[in-house]
Amino acid sequence: MVRLPTLPTLRDLRKDAGFALGVARARPFQLLLQVTNRCNMTCDFCDFWPNGVAPRLELQVDDFRRLEDQLAQLGTMFISVEGGEPLVRKDIVEILTVLSRRHVTCLYTNGWFVTPELARAIFAAGVTQVGVSIDYADAAAHDRRRGLEGAAARAWRAVELLRAAAPSGGKQVHVMTVLMDDNRHDLERLLQQSEAAGVGHWITLVSVSGYRRGAGGAMPTAAQSEELLALHRRYRHFRVFRDYLAGIDAFTAGDTASLPTCHAGDQSFNIDHVGGVAPCIERIDWVAGNIKDEPLDAILGRMRGDARVAACQRCWTVCRGFAQALGERGTPRGWIDLVGRMRSR
């Protein structure tokens, strides 16, 4: 039996409207939140898993309650809940429930720990979107990169379970691929696989110059933007902002002068697993304060206008692309993509 997607709830509609209003008013609208650095995989392009801390040292549920309330005072945020691997936390459903109360939440997972029961609990918590990391069309290649045999099979199984649990089915689930030089020719095959699975697909350019990044994963050596935009036209489930895809070639070619000023620290910011607030996930060493010590608004006020951020062009990851497409009230193409291609319900 085919399960029809459910209609958005009143709370869903309020959150969507609140988020759009915040973008239109040029308010802060995007938070990247690492709930843990711990992970069961050892990806060589990631530096988070070697730098985890004991669970008792991570932000606790009460910390997230205070954070959610302070975020609501700023507006309705898009919160990207990340790790490490968020599902290693035993209290992750409670955390997601807190954060999803008034905000649009997107959970990222490698899929290893997803069960039918956990998939249902994630969406019952109010999560809007879940992304499952899959980097190669070939399972063995994905497993090698992730350092764990069976990683690809578990990831695709997680995609299936999450799609079955989501109120709006595949509209609320996507595959996330880190675009690197050795998998750029895999992308169309991956798009065909995610299309067959009935879910969306996002990509992010690998970061090689962020703070303490892993040594693996090389930047694509050939122009990509034209091909990526062609794939965007060909595959309707490819849900990435076109403004982001169009900027990839300039970044990989080193033509950063042609890229717009980064909005990190202004309309987008990062909070790590112990509460440190920084402009973005690539500059987690630029800590402006800790949410356990002082109000978030005071920290953000101190971080705004940081000259280092305005001059920074170290990455072109999708979180920056999200902020660029919607920052300073957004571009026309960004709004079209947001209300059309990227709607989750």
Secondary structure, 3 states (H helix, E strand, C coil): CCCCCCCCCHHHHHHHHHHHHHHHCCCCCEEEEECCCCCCCCCCCCCCHHHCCCHHHCCCHHHHHHHHHHHHHHCCCEEEEECCCHHHCCCHHHHHHHHCCCCEEEEEECCCCCCHHHHHHHHHCCCCEEEEECCCCCHHHHHHHHCCCCHHHHHHHHHHHHHHHCCCHHHHEEEEEEECCCCHHHHHHHHHHHHHHCCEEEEEECCCCCCCCCCCCCCCCCCCHHHHHHHHHHCCCECCCHHHHHHHHHHHCCCHHHCCCCCECCCEEEECCCCEEECCHHHCCCCCEECCCCCHHHHHHHHCCCHHHHHCCCCCCHHHHHHHHHHHHCCHHHHHHHHCCCCCC
